[in-house]
Amino acid sequence: MSSKKIFVVRHGQTDYNLKGVVQGSGIDAPINENGIQQAQAFFKKYGHMDFDKIYFSGLVRTKQSIAGFIEKGIPHESIPELNEISWGKYEGMPMNHDENEYYHNMISKWAKGHLDLKIENGESPLDVAERLEKGMKKILSEDHQKVLICMHGRAIRILLCVLLNYDLRFMDVFRHQNLCCYELSLLGDKQFRLDDYKPSPFEEENEL
């Protein structure tokens, strides 16, 4: 019996990414021209794959990033539980020196185990992990053997910890680029294996 295969990809670049402005789940920004090229490169590399279903978050940048697959007629669904972490009051704000320092201090505290900490009006890693578990429960309840999930950088790091039973303190070991892809197998009841990590095919094509 073959295992269920899950491909988790990050969305393409937005102007907020380019300008270093925090998006989180509160900014529903579209992908930019570079993001479109990244999405096209990803489709060129993976478009031949026979995905049974595609899932994406409730934010437009994820749906736009896998548009080529949707246009093929593959069944698809938006799962808001896959949204990016909420950065609260920092969403939509350029990161000046003080705010950047506060952000990195928060990341450092998470790495030390203070996973219940959150930016004002935002979410903690524990909040996001709980939300992602609900989203994955929906996805795994459906009988599909090969699925593509498009979501967000910090959320991907947390999701991989959840699926691989990995300590959330070390979530930053998981890299993410726009349109990078993690390939996982579900071998048994909630037993996941990380099979591969592919960087952005757009970056590969341009030798960056």
N, C-alpha and C positions, 0 to 999 in steps of 0.2 A: 504494500500500500504506500503510495507516494505521500510525502509530507506537504503540508500547506506552505506555500512560499509567499512571503510578504516583502515588498519593495517599498522602502520609505525614502521619499525624496523631498528635499527642501525647495521652496518656491524660488522663482527667478528674482533678479535684482529689481528694486524699486528706487525711485528718486530719494526716498527717505534713507535707504541703505547707502546710497551714493554720497549723501550729504552728512551721514553720521547722526541722523535724527532717530530717536527711539520711536518704534512703531507699536510693538506689543499687540494686544488684541483690540485696542481702542482706536487704532488708525487703520482704516480699510483702504489702503493705497494700492493702485494698480501697478503691475510691473512696467518698467520703462523699456526703451528700445533695446538696450543691452539685455534686459531680462527676457524679451521676446526672442532674441538670438540664442540665448542660453536654452530656452524652452525648445526651440527648433532643433538645436544640437542634441538635446536629450531625446527628443522624439526620433531623430535620425538614428540614434544608437539603439533605442529600446522599442521603437514603433512596431517591430516585427513580432514582439512578444504577445502571446495570446492571454492577456489579462482577462479574468472572468468579471472583475468589477474594479472600479476606481472610486476611491474616497478622497475627499479633500475637506479642509476646514471651512468655517463659515465666512472666511475672508477672501475677497475676490482675487488676490494675488496667487492663491493656491490653484483655484480653478483655471485661471488664465495660463498657468505654467504647464498644465497637462491638457491644454485645449486640443492638441493634435489627436490624443487618444479618444477624447469625447467625440470629436468629429468623425472618428471611425465607427461610431455607434456602440461603443462599449458601455454597458450599464454603469451609471455613476450616481454618487450620492454625497451631499454635503453633511458633514458631521461636526457641528459647532464645538463639541467636546475636544476636537483636535486643534482648537485655536491656540495661538501663541500665548505665553505667559502675559498677564497684565502687569505693565510697569507703572500703573497708577498715575500719579501726578506728573511723571516724567514723559509720558507719551506725547509725541508731537513737539517735543522741545529739543533744540540743538544742545549737544553736550558740551557745556563750557568746562573750565578746569575744575571748579568745585563740584559740579554735578557728576563729572567723569570720575572724580576721586570717590564720591559717595557710592557710585555704581560699583566700582572695583572693590570698595570696602565691603559692600553687601555680598559680592561674589566670594570674597575671601571668608566672610563669616559662614556662608553656606558650606564652603569647603571644610570648615572646622566643625560642622555638624549642627549649626543653628538653622535648620531647614524650615523652621516655622516663621522665620523673619520675612517681612515683605516691605516694599516701598509703600508709602501712604496711598491708600485706595487701590493697591495692587494685590497680587497673589504671591504666595510663597511656593517654593518647590513642592511642598507637601500638598498644597491646594491643587496644583497643576497635576501632580501624580494621581490624585484621587479622581480628578476630572478625566484624565486620559484613560484611566482604567475603565471608566464608564463607556467612553467612546470605543475602546477596543472590545469591550464585552459585546457591543452591538455588531461590530465588524466580524468577530469570531463566531457569533451565533449563526451567521449565514454560511451556507455550504459552498464555499468557493475555494478552489485549490491554488489560485494565483491572483493576488491582489496588489494594486498599486495605491499607495497612500501619499498624498502631497500635503505637507504641513510646514512647520516653522522651526528655526534654529534651536532656540532654547527648549521648546517643546519636544523636539526630536531627542535632544540630550536626555531629557527627563524620561521620555518614552522608552528609550533603549535601556535605561536603568530599570524601569518597571518590568519590561519584557524579559530581560536577562537576569533579573534578580540581583542587580548590581547596586552597591551602596551609592545613594544619591549624592553623598559628599564628593564623589569622584566623577560627577557627570561631565565635567569639562574635558575628560580624556577623549570624549567623542567629538571628532572634528565635524565641522559643517561648512560647506560652501553653497552658494546658490546653485541649485540643480545637482548637488552631490546625491549619491544614492547608497543606502544601506540595504543589504539583502539578508533576510532572515528566513529560517525554517522553523515551523512548529512541528516538533518531533513527537510530542505526546500531549497529555493533558497539561496545558500551560507551560510546557517546557520548550523554550526557544533557544535556537543556536544562531549566532552571528556568523554568516557565511562569507560576506565580502563587504568591502567599502569601495565605492567608485567615486573619484572626484568629479567635478563638473566636466562633462565631455566638451563643453564649449572652451574651457581652459585648456583641455588636451589638444583640441584642434588648433588653438592659437599659441600653443607652446608657452603658456604663461606659468 
